[in-house]
Amino acid sequence: MNFIKKYWVVIFIVFFISMLIKPAFCFFIIGALLFYVSFDALVFLKEIQQKGIETSGRVLSFQTDRNGHKTPIVEFTPIGRRVITGKPFIYSSTDLSKLRSYKKNIDKDVLILYHPDDPKKFVLSNEKGFNYFVFSVLTLAGLAFIILSVCSFLGYIKMG
């Protein structure tokens, strides 16, 4: 993920130039980014499932992003450390979260699974299955974009 944050300007410039020269390369870039981000999330979820420490936390509030999706702000105390307040490291929300009110979930206890080396990297235990589903679908979508672009490069399909 740090790779994308570090080189996002270069990625955007290459994407824009390839849009003008060879549109199939745009599909490759989108597919590679989707695959990288979602596969990285799946690897993290698997790692935290195996090595993570489970504890109890409390939902303090929900933060709404610019698109209206709500993400919980959770407070918990890792074993032998200070209180941590923050958003889950990986959290998937749907368009239904724009419409739903989560006020009944505020001040409720939730199970947290946090990384033993970095407790700021945590997930909600009850959201595990949904996160796996969402990132598996995104990984497949990334592969589909990559396959589509490779087929275009090989001349099986025409783009642009």
C-alpha positions in Angstrom: 0.0 0.0 0.0 2.9 2.4 0.7 4.1 1.8 -2.8 0.8 3.3 -4.2 0.9 6.2 -1.8 4.5 6.9 -2.7 4.1 6.7 -6.5 0.5 7.8 -7.1 1.5 10.8 -9.2 3.6 8.7 -11.5 0.9 6.1 -11.8 -1.7 8.8 -12.7 0.6 10.3 -15.3 1.3 6.9 -16.9 -2.4 6.2 -16.8 -3.3 9.5 -18.5 -0.6 9.0 -21.2 -1.6 5.4 -21.9 -5.2 6.6 -22.2 -4.2 8.6 -25.3 -1.8 6.0 -26.8 -3.0 2.5 -25.8 -6.3 2.3 -23.9 -5.7 -1.4 -23.1 -2.8 -0.4 -20.9 -5.3 1.6 -18.7 -7.2 -1.6 -18.1 -3.9 -3.2 -17.1 -3.1 -0.4 -14.6 -6.6 -0.5 -13.1 -6.5 -4.3 -12.8 -3.0 -4.3 -11.3 -4.0 -1.7 -8.7 -7.2 -3.4 -7.8 -5.4 -6.8 -7.6 -2.6 -5.4 -5.5 -4.7 -3.5 -3.0 -7.3 -6.3 -2.6 -4.8 -9.1 -2.4 -2.8 -7.2 0.1 -5.9 -6.8 2.2 -6.6 -10.6 1.9 -3.1 -11.4 3.1 -3.5 -9.0 6.0 -6.8 -10.6 7.0 -5.3 -14.0 6.8 -2.3 -12.9 8.9 -4.4 -11.2 11.6 -6.7 -14.3 11.7 -3.7 -16.5 12.5 -1.6 -14.1 14.7 -4.1 -11.6 15.9 -5.1 -11.0 19.5 -8.8 -10.8 20.3 -10.1 -8.3 22.8 -13.2 -6.2 23.5 -13.6 -2.7 22.3 -16.3 0.0 22.3 -17.8 1.8 19.4 -17.5 5.5 20.1 -19.1 6.9 16.9 -19.3 6.5 13.2 -17.3 8.7 10.8 -18.9 9.5 7.5 -16.7 10.0 4.4 -17.4 12.3 1.5 -19.4 9.6 -0.2 -21.6 9.0 2.8 -20.1 5.6 3.9 -19.9 5.2 7.6 -16.9 3.7 9.4 -16.9 3.0 13.1 -14.5 4.7 15.5 -13.5 2.1 18.1 -11.7 2.4 21.4 -9.9 -0.6 23.0 -7.0 -1.4 25.2 -4.4 -3.9 23.9 -2.8 -6.1 26.5 -0.1 -4.2 28.4 -0.5 -1.0 26.2 -2.3 2.3 26.1 -5.8 2.9 25.0 -6.2 3.0 21.2 -8.9 4.9 19.4 -9.3 4.7 15.7 -10.9 3.2 12.6 -10.4 -0.4 11.6 -7.4 -1.0 9.4 -9.7 -2.8 6.9 -13.4 -2.2 6.9 -15.8 -2.6 4.0 -19.0 -0.6 3.8 -21.8 -0.7 1.3 -24.1 1.9 -0.1 -26.7 0.7 2.4 -24.5 2.3 5.1 -25.4 5.7 3.6 -29.0 5.1 4.5 -28.8 3.2 7.7 -28.5 4.9 11.1 -25.9 3.3 13.4 -26.9 5.2 16.5 -28.0 2.0 18.2 -24.5 0.6 17.8 -22.8 3.5 19.5 -21.4 2.6 23.0 -21.8 -1.1 22.2 -19.1 -3.6 22.8 -17.5 -5.3 19.8 -14.8 -7.9 19.5 -11.5 -6.6 18.1 -8.8 -8.6 16.5 -5.5 -6.6 16.5 -2.0 -7.2 15.1 0.4 -8.1 18.0 3.2 -6.0 16.6 1.1 -2.9 15.7 -2.2 -2.7 17.7 -3.3 0.2 15.5 -3.9 -2.4 12.8 -7.1 -4.0 13.9 -10.3 -5.3 12.4 -13.8 -6.0 13.8 -14.1 -9.7 14.4 -17.7 -9.9 13.3 -17.0 -8.2 9.9 -14.4 -10.8 8.9 -16.6 -12.8 6.5 -17.9 -9.7 4.7 -14.4 -8.3 4.3 -13.1 -11.6 2.9 -16.0 -11.6 0.4 -15.5 -8.0 -0.7 -11.8 -8.2 -1.2 -12.1 -11.6 -2.9 -14.5 -10.1 -5.4 -12.2 -7.1 -5.9 -9.2 -9.5 -6.5 -11.2 -11.3 -9.2 -12.2 -8.0 -10.8 -8.6 -6.9 -10.9 -7.7 -10.2 -12.5 -10.5 -9.7 -15.1 -9.1 -6.3 -16.0 -5.6 -7.7 -16.4 -6.9 -10.6 -18.6 -8.9 -8.2 -20.7 -5.9 -6.0 -21.3 -3.6 -9.0 -22.1 -6.2 -10.3 -24.6 -6.2 -6.8 -26.2 -2.4 -6.8 -26.4 -2.4 -10.2 -28.0 -5.0 -9.1 -30.6 -7.9 -11.3 -29.4 -10.1 -8.3 -28.8 -10.0 -4.7 -29.9 -10.1 -1.7 -27.7 -10.3 1.9 -28.7 
